[in-house]
């Protein structure tokens, strides 16, 4: 049974329409072990590690033309995508410095 059918069967009569606007496959983010990302992180004095994330939706617009990677910045209490999200200036600065170093030292990958 689809969601629209389930909604209309509820005790409180209601109608709903659900339109699927997009169907996207999961994205493969570049591993934190990718040398470009890892070198930028390490050069700024931070440990390199992988963080499991479902945040690939942020890269959907670029995945067809480029590899994508993400630099995560700490948020107070781990709260993200919410009005209570807060990033300390020092953490935002750290993320910006890693990104800048990555851009400054970027070298295209060799063709496979």
VEXVEX-710831 format. One record per atom (N, C-alpha, C): residue number from 0; x, y, z; atom name. Coordinates in nm, 2 decimals. Layout:
@seq NUM | c1 X | c2 Y | c3 Z | atom CA
...
//
This chain:
@seq 0 | c1 0.09 | c2 -0.12 | c3 0.00 | atom N
@seq 0 | c1 0.00 | c2 0.00 | c3 0.00 | atom CA
@seq 0 | c1 0.09 | c2 0.12 | c3 0.00 | atom C
@seq 1 | c1 0.06 | c2 0.22 | c3 -0.09 | atom N
@seq 1 | c1 0.14 | c2 0.34 | c3 -0.09 | atom CA
@seq 1 | c1 0.10 | c2 0.44 | c3 0.02 | atom C
@seq 2 | c1 0.18 | c2 0.54 | c3 0.04 | atom N
@seq 2 | c1 0.15 | c2 0.64 | c3 0.15 | atom CA
@seq 2 | c1 0.02 | c2 0.71 | c3 0.13 | atom C
@seq 3 | c1 -0.01 | c2 0.75 | c3 0.01 | atom N
@seq 3 | c1 -0.13 | c2 0.83 | c3 -0.02 | atom CA
@seq 3 | c1 -0.25 | c2 0.74 | c3 0.01 | atom C
@seq 4 | c1 -0.25 | c2 0.61 | c3 -0.02 | atom N
@seq 4 | c1 -0.36 | c2 0.52 | c3 0.01 | atom CA
@seq 4 | c1 -0.38 | c2 0.51 | c3 0.16 | atom C
@seq 5 | c1 -0.26 | c2 0.49 | c3 0.23 | atom N
@seq 5 | c1 -0.27 | c2 0.48 | c3 0.38 | atom CA
@seq 5 | c1 -0.32 | c2 0.60 | c3 0.44 | atom C
@seq 6 | c1 -0.29 | c2 0.72 | c3 0.39 | atom N
@seq 6 | c1 -0.34 | c2 0.84 | c3 0.45 | atom CA
@seq 6 | c1 -0.49 | c2 0.86 | c3 0.43 | atom C
@seq 7 | c1 -0.54 | c2 0.81 | c3 0.32 | atom N
@seq 7 | c1 -0.68 | c2 0.83 | c3 0.30 | atom CA
@seq 7 | c1 -0.77 | c2 0.73 | c3 0.37 | atom C
@seq 8 | c1 -0.71 | c2 0.62 | c3 0.43 | atom N
@seq 8 | c1 -0.78 | c2 0.52 | c3 0.50 | atom CA
@seq 8 | c1 -0.79 | c2 0.56 | c3 0.65 | atom C
@seq 9 | c1 -0.72 | c2 0.66 | c3 0.69 | atom N
@seq 9 | c1 -0.73 | c2 0.70 | c3 0.83 | atom CA
@seq 9 | c1 -0.87 | c2 0.74 | c3 0.88 | atom C
@seq 10 | c1 -0.89 | c2 0.73 | c3 1.01 | atom N
@seq 10 | c1 -1.02 | c2 0.75 | c3 1.07 | atom CA
@seq 10 | c1 -1.07 | c2 0.90 | c3 1.04 | atom C
@seq 11 | c1 -0.98 | c2 0.99 | c3 1.04 | atom N
@seq 11 | c1 -1.01 | c2 1.13 | c3 1.00 | atom CA
@seq 11 | c1 -1.00 | c2 1.14 | c3 0.85 | atom C
@seq 12 | c1 -1.11 | c2 1.15 | c3 0.78 | atom N
@seq 12 | c1 -1.11 | c2 1.16 | c3 0.63 | atom CA
@seq 12 | c1 -1.02 | c2 1.27 | c3 0.59 | atom C
@seq 13 | c1 -0.93 | c2 1.24 | c3 0.50 | atom N
@seq 13 | c1 -0.84 | c2 1.33 | c3 0.44 | atom CA
@seq 13 | c1 -0.80 | c2 1.29 | c3 0.30 | atom C
@seq 14 | c1 -0.75 | c2 1.38 | c3 0.23 | atom N
@seq 14 | c1 -0.69 | c2 1.33 | c3 0.10 | atom CA
@seq 14 | c1 -0.55 | c2 1.39 | c3 0.09 | atom C
@seq 15 | c1 -0.48 | c2 1.32 | c3 0.02 | atom N
@seq 15 | c1 -0.34 | c2 1.36 | c3 0.00 | atom CA
@seq 15 | c1 -0.29 | c2 1.33 | c3 -0.14 | atom C
@seq 16 | c1 -0.20 | c2 1.40 | c3 -0.19 | atom N
@seq 16 | c1 -0.14 | c2 1.37 | c3 -0.32 | atom CA
@seq 16 | c1 0.01 | c2 1.38 | c3 -0.30 | atom C
@seq 17 | c1 0.08 | c2 1.28 | c3 -0.34 | atom N
@seq 17 | c1 0.22 | c2 1.27 | c3 -0.33 | atom CA
@seq 17 | c1 0.28 | c2 1.26 | c3 -0.47 | atom C
@seq 18 | c1 0.36 | c2 1.35 | c3 -0.50 | atom N
@seq 18 | c1 0.43 | c2 1.35 | c3 -0.63 | atom CA
@seq 18 | c1 0.58 | c2 1.33 | c3 -0.61 | atom C
@seq 19 | c1 0.63 | c2 1.23 | c3 -0.68 | atom N
@seq 19 | c1 0.77 | c2 1.20 | c3 -0.67 | atom CA
@seq 19 | c1 0.84 | c2 1.30 | c3 -0.77 | atom C
@seq 20 | c1 0.92 | c2 1.39 | c3 -0.71 | atom N
@seq 20 | c1 0.98 | c2 1.49 | c3 -0.80 | atom CA
@seq 20 | c1 1.12 | c2 1.45 | c3 -0.84 | atom C
@seq 21 | c1 1.18 | c2 1.36 | c3 -0.77 | atom N
@seq 21 | c1 1.32 | c2 1.32 | c3 -0.80 | atom CA
@seq 21 | c1 1.35 | c2 1.19 | c3 -0.74 | atom C
@seq 22 | c1 1.42 | c2 1.11 | c3 -0.82 | atom N
@seq 22 | c1 1.47 | c2 0.98 | c3 -0.77 | atom CA
@seq 22 | c1 1.62 | c2 0.98 | c3 -0.80 | atom C
@seq 23 | c1 1.70 | c2 0.98 | c3 -0.70 | atom N
@seq 23 | c1 1.84 | c2 0.98 | c3 -0.71 | atom CA
@seq 23 | c1 1.91 | c2 0.86 | c3 -0.64 | atom C
@seq 24 | c1 2.01 | c2 0.81 | c3 -0.71 | atom N
@seq 24 | c1 2.09 | c2 0.71 | c3 -0.64 | atom CA
@seq 24 | c1 2.17 | c2 0.77 | c3 -0.53 | atom C
@seq 25 | c1 2.22 | c2 0.68 | c3 -0.44 | atom N
@seq 25 | c1 2.31 | c2 0.73 | c3 -0.34 | atom CA
@seq 25 | c1 2.44 | c2 0.78 | c3 -0.41 | atom C
@seq 26 | c1 2.50 | c2 0.88 | c3 -0.35 | atom N
@seq 26 | c1 2.62 | c2 0.93 | c3 -0.40 | atom CA
@seq 26 | c1 2.74 | c2 0.87 | c3 -0.33 | atom C
@seq 27 | c1 2.85 | c2 0.85 | c3 -0.41 | atom N
@seq 27 | c1 2.97 | c2 0.80 | c3 -0.35 | atom CA
@seq 27 | c1 3.06 | c2 0.93 | c3 -0.32 | atom C
@seq 28 | c1 3.08 | c2 0.96 | c3 -0.20 | atom N
@seq 28 | c1 3.17 | c2 1.07 | c3 -0.16 | atom CA
@seq 28 | c1 3.31 | c2 1.02 | c3 -0.17 | atom C
@seq 29 | c1 3.40 | c2 1.10 | c3 -0.21 | atom N
@seq 29 | c1 3.54 | c2 1.06 | c3 -0.20 | atom CA
@seq 29 | c1 3.58 | c2 1.03 | c3 -0.06 | atom C
@seq 30 | c1 3.65 | c2 0.92 | c3 -0.04 | atom N
@seq 30 | c1 3.69 | c2 0.88 | c3 0.09 | atom CA
@seq 30 | c1 3.78 | c2 0.98 | c3 0.15 | atom C
@seq 31 | c1 3.78 | c2 0.99 | c3 0.28 | atom N
@seq 31 | c1 3.87 | c2 1.08 | c3 0.36 | atom CA
@seq 31 | c1 4.02 | c2 1.04 | c3 0.33 | atom C
@seq 32 | c1 4.04 | c2 0.92 | c3 0.28 | atom N
@seq 32 | c1 4.17 | c2 0.87 | c3 0.25 | atom CA
@seq 32 | c1 4.22 | c2 0.93 | c3 0.11 | atom C
@seq 33 | c1 4.13 | c2 0.99 | c3 0.04 | atom N
@seq 33 | c1 4.17 | c2 1.06 | c3 -0.09 | atom CA
@seq 33 | c1 4.28 | c2 1.15 | c3 -0.05 | atom C
@seq 34 | c1 4.39 | c2 1.14 | c3 -0.12 | atom N
@seq 34 | c1 4.51 | c2 1.21 | c3 -0.08 | atom CA
@seq 34 | c1 4.50 | c2 1.36 | c3 -0.08 | atom C
@seq 35 | c1 4.42 | c2 1.42 | c3 -0.17 | atom N
@seq 35 | c1 4.40 | c2 1.56 | c3 -0.17 | atom CA
@seq 35 | c1 4.33 | c2 1.61 | c3 -0.05 | atom C
@seq 36 | c1 4.22 | c2 1.55 | c3 -0.01 | atom N
@seq 36 | c1 4.15 | c2 1.59 | c3 0.10 | atom CA
@seq 36 | c1 4.23 | c2 1.56 | c3 0.23 | atom C
@seq 37 | c1 4.29 | c2 1.44 | c3 0.24 | atom N
@seq 37 | c1 4.37 | c2 1.40 | c3 0.35 | atom CA
@seq 37 | c1 4.49 | c2 1.50 | c3 0.38 | atom C
@seq 38 | c1 4.55 | c2 1.53 | c3 0.27 | atom N
@seq 38 | c1 4.67 | c2 1.62 | c3 0.28 | atom CA
@seq 38 | c1 4.63 | c2 1.76 | c3 0.33 | atom C
@seq 39 | c1 4.52 | c2 1.81 | c3 0.28 | atom N
@seq 39 | c1 4.47 | c2 1.94 | c3 0.33 | atom CA
@seq 39 | c1 4.44 | c2 1.94 | c3 0.48 | atom C
@seq 40 | c1 4.37 | c2 1.83 | c3 0.52 | atom N
@seq 40 | c1 4.33 | c2 1.82 | c3 0.66 | atom CA
@seq 40 | c1 4.45 | c2 1.81 | c3 0.75 | atom C
@seq 41 | c1 4.54 | c2 1.72 | c3 0.71 | atom N
@seq 41 | c1 4.66 | c2 1.70 | c3 0.79 | atom CA
@seq 41 | c1 4.76 | c2 1.82 | c3 0.79 | atom C
@seq 42 | c1 4.76 | c2 1.89 | c3 0.68 | atom N
@seq 42 | c1 4.85 | c2 2.01 | c3 0.67 | atom CA
@seq 42 | c1 4.80 | c2 2.12 | c3 0.77 | atom C
@seq 43 | c1 4.67 | c2 2.12 | c3 0.80 | atom N
@seq 43 | c1 4.62 | c2 2.22 | c3 0.89 | atom CA
@seq 43 | c1 4.63 | c2 2.16 | c3 1.04 | atom C
@seq 44 | c1 4.69 | c2 2.04 | c3 1.05 | atom N
@seq 44 | c1 4.71 | c2 1.99 | c3 1.19 | atom CA
@seq 44 | c1 4.59 | c2 1.91 | c3 1.25 | atom C
@seq 45 | c1 4.50 | c2 1.86 | c3 1.17 | atom N
@seq 45 | c1 4.39 | c2 1.79 | c3 1.22 | atom CA
@seq 45 | c1 4.40 | c2 1.64 | c3 1.18 | atom C
@seq 46 | c1 4.35 | c2 1.55 | c3 1.26 | atom N
@seq 46 | c1 4.35 | c2 1.41 | c3 1.22 | atom CA
@seq 46 | c1 4.26 | c2 1.38 | c3 1.10 | atom C
@seq 47 | c1 4.30 | c2 1.29 | c3 1.02 | atom N
@seq 47 | c1 4.22 | c2 1.25 | c3 0.91 | atom CA
@seq 47 | c1 4.14 | c2 1.12 | c3 0.94 | atom C
@seq 48 | c1 4.01 | c2 1.13 | c3 0.93 | atom N
@seq 48 | c1 3.92 | c2 1.01 | c3 0.95 | atom CA
@seq 48 | c1 3.80 | c2 1.02 | c3 0.86 | atom C
@seq 49 | c1 3.73 | c2 0.91 | c3 0.85 | atom N
@seq 49 | c1 3.61 | c2 0.91 | c3 0.77 | atom CA
@seq 49 | c1 3.49 | c2 0.92 | c3 0.86 | atom C
@seq 50 | c1 3.39 | c2 1.00 | c3 0.82 | atom N
@seq 50 | c1 3.27 | c2 1.02 | c3 0.90 | atom CA
@seq 50 | c1 3.16 | c2 0.96 | c3 0.82 | atom C
@seq 51 | c1 3.09 | c2 0.85 | c3 0.86 | atom N
@seq 51 | c1 2.98 | c2 0.80 | c3 0.78 | atom CA
@seq 51 | c1 2.87 | c2 0.91 | c3 0.78 | atom C
@seq 52 | c1 2.82 | c2 0.94 | c3 0.66 | atom N
@seq 52 | c1 2.72 | c2 1.04 | c3 0.64 | atom CA
@seq 52 | c1 2.62 | c2 1.02 | c3 0.53 | atom C
@seq 53 | c1 2.50 | c2 1.06 | c3 0.55 | atom N
@seq 53 | c1 2.40 | c2 1.05 | c3 0.44 | atom CA
@seq 53 | c1 2.39 | c2 1.19 | c3 0.37 | atom C
@seq 54 | c1 2.49 | c2 1.27 | c3 0.39 | atom N
@seq 54 | c1 2.49 | c2 1.41 | c3 0.34 | atom CA
@seq 54 | c1 2.52 | c2 1.42 | c3 0.19 | atom C
@seq 55 | c1 2.51 | c2 1.31 | c3 0.12 | atom N
@seq 55 | c1 2.54 | c2 1.32 | c3 -0.03 | atom CA
@seq 55 | c1 2.44 | c2 1.41 | c3 -0.10 | atom C
@seq 56 | c1 2.32 | c2 1.43 | c3 -0.04 | atom N
@seq 56 | c1 2.22 | c2 1.52 | c3 -0.11 | atom CA
@seq 56 | c1 2.28 | c2 1.66 | c3 -0.14 | atom C
@seq 57 | c1 2.38 | c2 1.70 | c3 -0.06 | atom N
@seq 57 | c1 2.44 | c2 1.83 | c3 -0.08 | atom CA
@seq 57 | c1 2.52 | c2 1.84 | c3 -0.21 | atom C
@seq 58 | c1 2.56 | c2 1.73 | c3 -0.26 | atom N
@seq 58 | c1 2.65 | c2 1.72 | c3 -0.38 | atom CA
@seq 58 | c1 2.57 | c2 1.68 | c3 -0.50 | atom C
@seq 59 | c1 2.44 | c2 1.66 | c3 -0.50 | atom N
@seq 59 | c1 2.37 | c2 1.61 | c3 -0.61 | atom CA
@seq 59 | c1 2.39 | c2 1.70 | c3 -0.74 | atom C
@seq 60 | c1 2.40 | c2 1.83 | c3 -0.72 | atom N
@seq 60 | c1 2.41 | c2 1.92 | c3 -0.84 | atom CA
@seq 60 | c1 2.55 | c2 1.90 | c3 -0.91 | atom C
@seq 61 | c1 2.65 | c2 1.85 | c3 -0.84 | atom N
@seq 61 | c1 2.78 | c2 1.84 | c3 -0.90 | atom CA
@seq 61 | c1 2.83 | c2 1.70 | c3 -0.94 | atom C
@seq 62 | c1 2.76 | c2 1.60 | c3 -0.89 | atom N
@seq 62 | c1 2.81 | c2 1.46 | c3 -0.91 | atom CA
@seq 62 | c1 2.83 | c2 1.42 | c3 -1.05 | atom C
@seq 63 | c1 2.75 | c2 1.48 | c3 -1.14 | atom N
@seq 63 | c1 2.76 | c2 1.44 | c3 -1.28 | atom CA
@seq 63 | c1 2.89 | c2 1.50 | c3 -1.35 | atom C
@seq 64 | c1 2.95 | c2 1.60 | c3 -1.29 | atom N
@seq 64 | c1 3.06 | c2 1.66 | c3 -1.36 | atom CA
@seq 64 | c1 3.19 | c2 1.66 | c3 -1.28 | atom C
@seq 65 | c1 3.18 | c2 1.62 | c3 -1.15 | atom N
@seq 65 | c1 3.30 | c2 1.62 | c3 -1.07 | atom CA
@seq 65 | c1 3.29 | c2 1.52 | c3 -0.95 | atom C
@seq 66 | c1 3.40 | c2 1.47 | c3 -0.90 | atom N
@seq 66 | c1 3.40 | c2 1.40 | c3 -0.78 | atom CA
@seq 66 | c1 3.36 | c2 1.50 | c3 -0.67 | atom C
@seq 67 | c1 3.30 | c2 1.45 | c3 -0.56 | atom N
@seq 67 | c1 3.27 | c2 1.53 | c3 -0.45 | atom CA
@seq 67 | c1 3.32 | c2 1.48 | c3 -0.32 | atom C
@seq 68 | c1 3.35 | c2 1.57 | c3 -0.23 | atom N
@seq 68 | c1 3.40 | c2 1.53 | c3 -0.10 | atom CA
@seq 68 | c1 3.34 | c2 1.63 | c3 0.00 | atom C
@seq 69 | c1 3.34 | c2 1.60 | c3 0.12 | atom N
@seq 69 | c1 3.28 | c2 1.70 | c3 0.22 | atom CA
@seq 69 | c1 3.38 | c2 1.72 | c3 0.33 | atom C
@seq 70 | c1 3.39 | c2 1.84 | c3 0.38 | atom N
@seq 70 | c1 3.46 | c2 1.88 | c3 0.50 | atom CA
@seq 70 | c1 3.36 | c2 1.91 | c3 0.61 | atom C
@seq 71 | c1 3.36 | c2 1.83 | c3 0.71 | atom N
@seq 71 | c1 3.26 | c2 1.85 | c3 0.81 | atom CA
@seq 71 | c1 3.32 | c2 1.94 | c3 0.92 | atom C
@seq 72 | c1 3.23 | c2 2.03 | c3 0.97 | atom N
@seq 72 | c1 3.27 | c2 2.12 | c3 1.08 | atom CA
@seq 72 | c1 3.18 | c2 2.09 | c3 1.20 | atom C
@seq 73 | c1 3.24 | c2 2.09 | c3 1.32 | atom N
@seq 73 | c1 3.17 | c2 2.06 | c3 1.44 | atom CA
@seq 73 | c1 3.05 | c2 2.16 | c3 1.46 | atom C
@seq 74 | c1 2.94 | c2 2.11 | c3 1.51 | atom N
@seq 74 | c1 2.83 | c2 2.20 | c3 1.55 | atom CA
@seq 74 | c1 2.80 | c2 2.17 | c3 1.69 | atom C
@seq 75 | c1 2.77 | c2 2.27 | c3 1.77 | atom N
@seq 75 | c1 2.74 | c2 2.25 | c3 1.91 | atom CA
@seq 75 | c1 2.63 | c2 2.15 | c3 1.93 | atom C
@seq 76 | c1 2.66 | c2 2.05 | c3 2.01 | atom N
@seq 76 | c1 2.56 | c2 1.94 | c3 2.04 | atom CA
@seq 76 | c1 2.53 | c2 1.85 | c3 1.92 | atom C
@seq 77 | c1 2.61 | c2 1.86 | c3 1.81 | atom N
@seq 77 | c1 2.59 | c2 1.78 | c3 1.69 | atom CA
@seq 77 | c1 2.46 | c2 1.81 | c3 1.62 | atom C
@seq 78 | c1 2.40 | c2 1.93 | c3 1.65 | atom N
@seq 78 | c1 2.28 | c2 1.97 | c3 1.58 | atom CA
@seq 78 | c1 2.31 | c2 2.03 | c3 1.45 | atom C
@seq 79 | c1 2.25 | c2 1.98 | c3 1.34 | atom N
@seq 79 | c1 2.27 | c2 2.03 | c3 1.21 | atom CA
@seq 79 | c1 2.14 | c2 2.05 | c3 1.13 | atom C
@seq 80 | c1 2.13 | c2 2.14 | c3 1.04 | atom N
@seq 80 | c1 2.01 | c2 2.16 | c3 0.96 | atom CA
@seq 80 | c1 1.89 | c2 2.19 | c3 1.05 | atom C
@seq 81 | c1 1.91 | c2 2.28 | c3 1.15 | atom N
@seq 81 | c1 1.80 | c2 2.31 | c3 1.24 | atom CA
@seq 81 | c1 1.83 | c2 2.45 | c3 1.29 | atom C
@seq 82 | c1 1.73 | c2 2.53 | c3 1.33 | atom N
@seq 82 | c1 1.75 | c2 2.66 | c3 1.38 | atom CA
@seq 82 | c1 1.84 | c2 2.67 | c3 1.50 | atom C
@seq 83 | c1 1.86 | c2 2.57 | c3 1.57 | atom N
@seq 83 | c1 1.95 | c2 2.57 | c3 1.69 | atom CA
@seq 83 | c1 2.09 | c2 2.53 | c3 1.65 | atom C
@seq 84 | c1 2.12 | c2 2.51 | c3 1.52 | atom N
@seq 84 | c1 2.26 | c2 2.48 | c3 1.48 | atom CA
@seq 84 | c1 2.35 | c2 2.60 | c3 1.51 | atom C
@seq 85 | c1 2.46 | c2 2.57 | c3 1.57 | atom N
@seq 85 | c1 2.56 | c2 2.67 | c3 1.60 | atom CA
@seq 85 | c1 2.70 | c2 2.62 | c3 1.58 | atom C
@seq 86 | c1 2.78 | c2 2.70 | c3 1.51 | atom N
@seq 86 | c1 2.92 | c2 2.67 | c3 1.48 | atom CA
@seq 86 | c1 3.01 | c2 2.77 | c3 1.55 | atom C
@seq 87 | c1 3.10 | c2 2.73 | c3 1.62 | atom N
@seq 87 | c1 3.20 | c2 2.83 | c3 1.68 | atom CA
@seq 87 | c1 3.28 | c2 2.89 | c3 1.57 | atom C
@seq 88 | c1 3.32 | c2 3.01 | c3 1.59 | atom N
@seq 88 | c1 3.40 | c2 3.08 | c3 1.49 | atom CA
@seq 88 | c1 3.53 | c2 3.00 | c3 1.46 | atom C
@seq 89 | c1 3.60 | c2 2.95 | c3 1.57 | atom N
@seq 89 | c1 3.72 | c2 2.88 | c3 1.55 | atom CA
@seq 89 | c1 3.70 | c2 2.75 | c3 1.46 | atom C
@seq 90 | c1 3.59 | c2 2.69 | c3 1.48 | atom N
@seq 90 | c1 3.56 | c2 2.57 | c3 1.40 | atom CA
@seq 90 | c1 3.53 | c2 2.60 | c3 1.25 | atom C
@seq 91 | c1 3.45 | c2 2.71 | c3 1.23 | atom N
@seq 91 | c1 3.43 | c2 2.76 | c3 1.09 | atom CA
@seq 91 | c1 3.56 | c2 2.80 | c3 1.03 | atom C
@seq 92 | c1 3.65 | c2 2.87 | c3 1.10 | atom N
@seq 92 | c1 3.78 | c2 2.90 | c3 1.05 | atom CA
@seq 92 | c1 3.86 | c2 2.78 | c3 1.01 | atom C
@seq 93 | c1 3.86 | c2 2.68 | c3 1.10 | atom N
@seq 93 | c1 3.94 | c2 2.56 | c3 1.07 | atom CA
@seq 93 | c1 3.89 | c2 2.49 | c3 0.94 | atom C
@seq 94 | c1 3.76 | c2 2.48 | c3 0.92 | atom N
@seq 94 | c1 3.70 | c2 2.43 | c3 0.80 | atom CA
@seq 94 | c1 3.73 | c2 2.51 | c3 0.67 | atom C
@seq 95 | c1 3.73 | c2 2.64 | c3 0.69 | atom N
@seq 95 | c1 3.76 | c2 2.73 | c3 0.58 | atom CA
@seq 95 | c1 3.91 | c2 2.72 | c3 0.54 | atom C
@seq 96 | c1 4.00 | c2 2.71 | c3 0.64 | atom N
@seq 96 | c1 4.14 | c2 2.69 | c3 0.61 | atom CA
@seq 96 | c1 4.17 | c2 2.56 | c3 0.54 | atom C
@seq 97 | c1 4.10 | c2 2.45 | c3 0.58 | atom N
@seq 97 | c1 4.12 | c2 2.32 | c3 0.51 | atom CA
@seq 97 | c1 4.07 | c2 2.33 | c3 0.37 | atom C
@seq 98 | c1 3.96 | c2 2.40 | c3 0.35 | atom N
@seq 98 | c1 3.90 | c2 2.41 | c3 0.21 | atom CA
@seq 98 | c1 4.00 | c2 2.50 | c3 0.12 | atom C
@seq 99 | c1 4.05 | c2 2.61 | c3 0.18 | atom N
@seq 99 | c1 4.14 | c2 2.69 | c3 0.10 | atom CA
@seq 99 | c1 4.26 | c2 2.62 | c3 0.07 | atom C
@seq 100 | c1 4.32 | c2 2.54 | c3 0.16 | atom N
@seq 100 | c1 4.44 | c2 2.46 | c3 0.13 | atom CA
@seq 100 | c1 4.41 | c2 2.36 | c3 0.02 | atom C
@seq 101 | c1 4.30 | c2 2.30 | c3 0.03 | atom N
@seq 101 | c1 4.26 | c2 2.20 | c3 -0.07 | atom CA
@seq 101 | c1 4.25 | c2 2.26 | c3 -0.21 | atom C
@seq 102 | c1 4.19 | c2 2.38 | c3 -0.22 | atom N
@seq 102 | c1 4.18 | c2 2.45 | c3 -0.35 | atom CA
@seq 102 | c1 4.31 | c2 2.50 | c3 -0.40 | atom C
@seq 103 | c1 4.40 | c2 2.55 | c3 -0.31 | atom N
@seq 103 | c1 4.53 | c2 2.60 | c3 -0.35 | atom CA
@seq 103 | c1 4.62 | c2 2.49 | c3 -0.40 | atom C
@seq 104 | c1 4.60 | c2 2.37 | c3 -0.35 | atom N
@seq 104 | c1 4.69 | c2 2.26 | c3 -0.39 | atom CA
@seq 104 | c1 4.62 | c2 2.15 | c3 -0.48 | atom C
@seq 105 | c1 4.51 | c2 2.19 | c3 -0.53 | atom N
@seq 105 | c1 4.43 | c2 2.09 | c3 -0.61 | atom CA
@seq 105 | c1 4.51 | c2 2.06 | c3 -0.74 | atom C
@seq 106 | c1 4.51 | c2 1.93 | c3 -0.77 | atom N
@seq 106 | c1 4.57 | c2 1.88 | c3 -0.89 | atom CA
@seq 106 | c1 4.47 | c2 1.78 | c3 -0.95 | atom C
@seq 107 | c1 4.43 | c2 1.79 | c3 -1.08 | atom N
@seq 107 | c1 4.33 | c2 1.70 | c3 -1.13 | atom CA
@seq 107 | c1 4.38 | c2 1.56 | c3 -1.12 | atom C
@seq 108 | c1 4.29 | c2 1.46 | c3 -1.11 | atom N
@seq 108 | c1 4.32 | c2 1.32 | c3 -1.11 | atom CA
@seq 108 | c1 4.37 | c2 1.28 | c3 -1.25 | atom C
@seq 109 | c1 4.45 | c2 1.18 | c3 -1.25 | atom N
@seq 109 | c1 4.49 | c2 1.12 | c3 -1.38 | atom CA
@seq 109 | c1 4.37 | c2 1.05 | c3 -1.44 | atom C
@seq 110 | c1 4.35 | c2 1.05 | c3 -1.57 | atom N
@seq 110 | c1 4.24 | c2 0.98 | c3 -1.63 | atom CA
@seq 110 | c1 4.26 | c2 0.83 | c3 -1.61 | atom C
@seq 111 | c1 4.15 | c2 0.76 | c3 -1.58 | atom N
@seq 111 | c1 4.16 | c2 0.61 | c3 -1.55 | atom CA
@seq 111 | c1 4.18 | c2 0.53 | c3 -1.68 | atom C
//
